[in-house]
Amino acid sequence: MAKIKTAIQFGLVYIPITLYSCTKNTDIGFNLIHKKTGKRIKYKKTCEDCPVKISPEDIVKGYEYEKNKYVILTNQELEKLKTKRDENIEILQFSKLDEIDPIFFEDSYYVEPNGAKNAYSLLQKALASEKKVGIAKAVLGTKESLLAVRAIDGFLVVSKLHFADEVQENPVSKPVDAVKKEELELAKKLIENMTKKFDINAYQNEYKKRVRKAIDDKIAGQKIHAPKAEKPKTIANLMDALKKSLETADEEDKIVPIRKNEKKFLHSH
């Protein structure tokens, strides 16, 4: 598990910490293969003016400021641009969590205190009590990050946030509101009938399971068979679709969440 050593600072309180990524990559990895030979495709790093393979120590970072003109910045020069303040996660203000649109959230990290455990607990308890998050900045690697320091289940969690200029404006035109009152009431009733406490463990990556099985089947020399599943049913007329959906939702055995025993989640429309 990758980790980052840094510190949280708010006011004059200093808490040395280690960050551990909250997520891991569980994707099934595929290599690119030459269809004729069955051998893996290799990529060689070369220069436009010298097509020989370039070694890693001969590769530096460059910024193209004009067409085919680059200014080179070494890792040492980039490090010089950091201030002592940049190295720490400095909390600049506190805010309510619901004031941050979820669209701004990126990766999250578990926070482990490296000493100053009382200060860690103090910040965690204060954030939880006040129902606030700390808004902070720090340079992690070679990129400055906007961060939210949160209290979750007795621990501190640091989440990266997108800066405002990293989020694109919504290109979608707002739909013309022609919703009828009866349609809205039926939709609200359907939502109410389908509402239950969210349990992340109830949902699994079913497609990844099928891909893994297909890989195992091919290794064993077996054919891949398409899963047997009915196509989702739809009704063109909105009112009829809502009424039928409510009828189906009322039948409890028609909507079953995925459990650990891998029951299927049946979608009814």
C-alpha positions as CSV (number, residue, x, y, z in Angstrom):
1,M,0.0,0.0,0.0
2,A,1.5,3.3,-1.1
3,K,2.0,5.8,1.7
4,I,2.9,9.5,2.0
5,K,4.5,11.0,5.0
6,T,3.4,14.6,5.8
7,A,1.8,16.5,8.7
8,I,-1.5,18.2,9.4
9,Q,-1.3,21.7,10.8
10,F,-4.2,23.9,12.1
11,G,-3.4,27.0,14.0
12,L,-0.2,26.2,15.9
13,V,-1.1,22.5,16.3
14,Y,1.2,20.2,14.4
15,I,0.4,16.5,13.8
16,P,2.9,14.3,11.9
17,I,1.0,11.7,9.9
18,T,1.2,9.1,7.2
19,L,-1.4,8.9,4.4
20,Y,-2.6,5.5,3.1
21,S,-4.8,5.4,0.0
22,C,-8.4,4.4,0.8
23,T,-8.8,2.6,-2.6
24,K,-7.1,0.0,-4.6
25,N,-7.1,-1.0,-8.2
26,T,-9.0,-4.3,-8.7
27,D,-9.4,-4.1,-12.4
28,I,-8.5,-7.1,-14.6
29,G,-5.4,-6.1,-16.5
30,F,-4.9,-6.9,-20.2
31,N,-1.7,-6.7,-22.2
32,L,-1.6,-5.8,-25.9
33,I,-0.8,-8.9,-27.9
34,H,0.3,-9.3,-31.6
35,K,-2.5,-11.3,-33.1
36,K,-0.3,-13.3,-35.5
37,T,2.5,-14.3,-33.1
38,G,0.7,-14.2,-29.7
39,K,3.6,-12.2,-28.3
40,R,3.3,-9.1,-26.1
41,I,3.6,-5.6,-27.8
42,K,6.6,-3.6,-26.5
43,Y,7.0,0.1,-26.6
44,K,10.5,1.7,-26.9
45,K,11.2,5.2,-25.8
46,T,12.9,7.0,-28.6
47,C,13.7,10.6,-29.6
48,E,12.4,12.2,-32.8
49,D,16.0,12.9,-34.0
50,C,17.6,9.6,-32.8
51,P,15.4,6.5,-33.1
52,V,17.6,4.4,-30.7
53,K,16.2,3.4,-27.4
54,I,16.6,6.1,-24.7
55,S,17.6,5.1,-21.1
56,P,15.5,6.5,-18.2
57,E,18.4,8.6,-16.9
58,D,18.4,10.5,-20.2
59,I,14.7,11.5,-20.0
60,V,13.7,14.8,-18.4
61,K,10.5,16.9,-18.2
62,G,9.9,19.6,-20.7
63,Y,7.1,22.2,-21.2
64,E,6.3,23.2,-24.8
65,Y,6.0,27.0,-24.7
66,E,6.1,27.3,-28.5
67,K,5.7,24.7,-31.3
68,N,8.6,22.3,-30.9
69,K,10.3,24.5,-28.3
70,Y,10.6,23.2,-24.8
71,V,11.9,24.5,-21.5
72,I,13.4,21.8,-19.3
73,L,12.6,21.6,-15.5
74,T,14.5,19.0,-13.5
75,N,13.1,17.3,-10.4
76,Q,15.6,19.2,-8.3
77,E,14.3,22.6,-9.7
78,L,10.7,21.6,-9.1
79,E,11.6,20.7,-5.5
80,K,13.1,24.2,-5.1
81,L,9.8,25.7,-5.8
82,K,8.2,24.1,-2.7
83,T,8.2,26.1,0.5
84,K,8.3,24.6,4.0
85,R,4.6,25.5,4.3
86,D,3.8,23.4,1.2
87,E,5.1,20.2,2.7
88,N,2.4,20.2,5.4
89,I,-1.4,19.8,5.1
90,E,-2.3,23.3,6.4
91,I,-5.9,23.7,7.3
92,L,-7.0,27.1,6.1
93,Q,-10.6,27.1,7.2
94,F,-13.5,24.9,8.4
95,S,-16.7,24.3,6.5
96,K,-19.8,22.1,6.5
97,L,-19.4,19.0,4.4
98,D,-22.7,19.6,2.5
99,E,-21.3,22.9,1.2
100,I,-18.8,20.9,-0.9
101,D,-20.4,19.6,-4.1
102,P,-19.5,15.8,-4.4
103,I,-18.3,16.5,-8.0
104,F,-15.2,18.1,-6.5
105,F,-14.0,15.0,-4.6
106,E,-11.1,12.9,-5.9
107,D,-9.1,10.3,-4.1
108,S,-9.2,9.8,-0.3
109,Y,-6.5,8.7,2.2
110,Y,-6.6,7.2,5.7
111,V,-4.6,9.2,8.2
112,E,-2.3,7.6,10.7
113,P,-0.7,9.8,13.4
114,N,3.1,9.4,13.8
115,G,3.2,10.7,17.4
116,A,1.0,13.6,18.6
117,K,-1.8,11.1,19.1
118,N,-3.7,13.3,21.5
119,A,-3.7,16.1,18.9
120,Y,-4.9,13.7,16.3
121,S,-7.8,12.5,18.6
122,L,-8.6,16.1,19.5
123,L,-8.9,17.2,15.9
124,Q,-11.0,14.1,15.1
125,K,-13.4,14.6,18.0
126,A,-13.7,18.4,17.4
127,L,-14.5,17.9,13.7
128,A,-17.1,15.2,14.5
129,S,-18.7,17.2,17.3
130,E,-19.0,20.4,15.1
131,K,-19.9,18.4,12.0
132,K,-17.3,20.3,10.1
133,V,-14.4,19.5,7.7
134,G,-11.0,21.2,7.5
135,I,-10.2,22.8,4.1
136,A,-6.5,22.6,3.5
137,K,-3.7,22.8,0.8
138,A,-0.5,20.9,0.4
139,V,2.0,20.0,-2.4
140,L,1.9,16.2,-2.7
141,G,4.5,15.0,-5.1
142,T,4.8,17.7,-7.8
143,K,1.2,18.9,-7.6
144,E,-0.5,21.2,-5.2
145,S,-3.7,19.7,-3.9
146,L,-6.8,21.1,-2.3
147,L,-7.9,18.9,0.5
148,A,-10.7,18.2,2.9
149,V,-9.8,16.7,6.3
150,R,-12.8,14.7,7.6
151,A,-13.7,12.8,10.7
152,I,-15.2,9.3,9.8
153,D,-15.9,6.6,12.4
154,G,-13.4,7.8,14.9
155,F,-10.6,8.3,12.3
156,L,-9.3,11.2,10.2
157,V,-9.6,10.9,6.4
158,V,-8.0,13.3,3.9
159,S,-9.8,13.7,0.6
160,K,-8.4,15.4,-2.5
161,L,-10.6,18.0,-4.1
162,H,-10.6,19.3,-7.6
163,F,-9.8,23.0,-7.9
164,A,-12.6,25.1,-9.5
165,D,-10.8,25.5,-12.8
166,E,-10.5,21.7,-13.1
167,V,-14.2,21.1,-13.2
168,Q,-15.8,21.7,-16.6
169,E,-19.0,23.8,-17.0
170,N,-22.1,21.7,-17.6
171,P,-22.6,21.4,-21.4
172,V,-26.1,20.1,-21.0
173,S,-29.0,22.4,-21.6
174,K,-31.6,22.4,-18.8
175,P,-34.6,20.4,-19.9
176,V,-37.9,22.2,-20.4
177,D,-40.0,21.5,-17.3
178,A,-43.2,19.9,-18.5
179,V,-43.7,17.4,-15.7
180,K,-47.3,16.8,-14.6
181,K,-48.3,16.9,-11.0
182,E,-49.6,13.3,-11.1
183,E,-46.3,12.1,-12.7
184,L,-44.3,13.8,-10.0
185,E,-46.4,12.2,-7.2
186,L,-46.0,8.7,-8.8
187,A,-42.2,9.2,-9.2
188,K,-41.9,10.3,-5.5
189,K,-43.9,7.3,-4.5
190,L,-41.7,5.0,-6.5
191,I,-38.6,6.5,-4.9
192,E,-40.2,6.1,-1.5
193,N,-41.0,2.4,-2.1
194,M,-37.4,1.7,-3.4
195,T,-35.7,3.6,-0.6
196,K,-33.6,1.6,1.9
197,K,-30.4,2.1,3.9
198,F,-27.4,2.1,1.7
199,D,-25.1,-0.8,2.2
200,I,-22.0,-0.8,-0.1
201,N,-21.4,-4.5,0.6
202,A,-24.7,-5.3,-1.1
203,Y,-23.3,-4.4,-4.5
204,Q,-20.6,-6.3,-6.4
205,N,-18.8,-6.0,-9.7
206,E,-20.8,-8.6,-11.6
207,Y,-19.2,-7.9,-15.0
208,K,-15.7,-8.3,-13.6
209,K,-16.8,-11.7,-12.2
210,R,-18.0,-12.7,-15.7
211,V,-14.7,-11.6,-17.3
212,R,-12.7,-13.5,-14.7
213,K,-14.8,-16.6,-15.4
214,A,-14.3,-16.2,-19.1
215,I,-10.5,-16.0,-18.6
216,D,-10.6,-19.2,-16.6
217,D,-12.8,-20.9,-19.1
218,K,-10.5,-20.1,-22.0
219,I,-7.5,-21.3,-20.1
220,A,-9.3,-24.5,-19.6
221,G,-10.1,-24.7,-23.3
222,Q,-13.8,-24.1,-22.9
223,K,-16.0,-21.8,-24.9
224,I,-17.4,-18.5,-23.6
225,H,-21.1,-18.4,-23.2
226,A,-23.2,-15.2,-23.0
227,P,-25.0,-14.9,-19.6
228,K,-28.7,-15.7,-19.7
229,A,-30.5,-12.5,-18.7
230,E,-33.7,-10.8,-19.9
231,K,-33.3,-7.4,-21.4
232,P,-34.7,-4.6,-19.2
233,K,-38.3,-3.9,-20.0
234,T,-39.4,-0.4,-20.8
235,I,-42.7,1.3,-21.5
236,A,-42.8,4.3,-23.9
237,N,-45.7,6.1,-22.1
238,L,-44.3,7.9,-19.0
239,M,-47.5,7.6,-16.9
240,D,-47.9,3.9,-17.7
241,A,-44.3,3.2,-17.0
242,L,-44.6,4.9,-13.6
243,K,-47.7,2.9,-12.7
244,K,-46.3,-0.4,-13.8
245,S,-43.0,0.3,-11.9
246,L,-45.0,1.0,-8.7
247,E,-46.9,-2.3,-9.1
248,T,-43.6,-4.2,-9.6
249,A,-41.9,-2.4,-6.7
250,D,-44.8,-3.3,-4.3
251,E,-44.0,-7.0,-5.0
252,E,-41.1,-7.3,-2.5
253,D,-39.7,-10.5,-4.1
254,K,-39.2,-8.6,-7.4
255,I,-36.5,-6.3,-5.9
256,V,-33.8,-8.2,-4.1
257,P,-30.4,-6.5,-3.3
258,I,-27.2,-8.4,-4.0
259,R,-26.2,-10.2,-0.8
260,K,-23.0,-12.0,0.0
261,N,-24.5,-15.2,-1.2
262,E,-24.6,-13.5,-4.6
263,K,-28.4,-13.3,-5.2
264,K,-29.2,-11.4,-8.3
265,F,-30.5,-7.9,-8.3
266,L,-33.6,-7.8,-10.4
267,H,-34.4,-4.5,-12.2
268,S,-38.0,-4.0,-13.0
269,H,-39.3,-1.1,-15.0
